């Protein structure tokens, strides 16, 4: 039971300057969970918005992993795709990584614990390959087509 997830954010995407989170969880190539919501807090940077989105998406990954484990499946490490290198660096460090990110609340670093426990691994992916883009911002043309095709279910 291979789970894969994508988490993305659109920084200050509405008129009240709130960011939007989006995420996708796929199992064996088919979408099993999606998330798209306005962030409840006002983020001060795109990196913070991405970290908040990642924290929200990881909750879905934990739920899916627990459900499958209760069904008797042995769960391999879940790959979570992220297109923001600053977020990857902060999660690896387990804390804000510099003076510009000191304000970021540590509650969003629960992802660091899950990575340390081997539950998941964060992998950088190019923005063009981010399947969660369609759930955090409007897409047009080639970007829309690529994302739509990536979300189409496939058989194991």
Helices and strands as residue ranges (DSSP letters): E 3-10, E 20-27, E 30-38, H 46-70, E 78-82, H 85-93, G 99-101, G 106-109, H 110-116, E 120-124, G 127-129, G 131-135, H 141-151
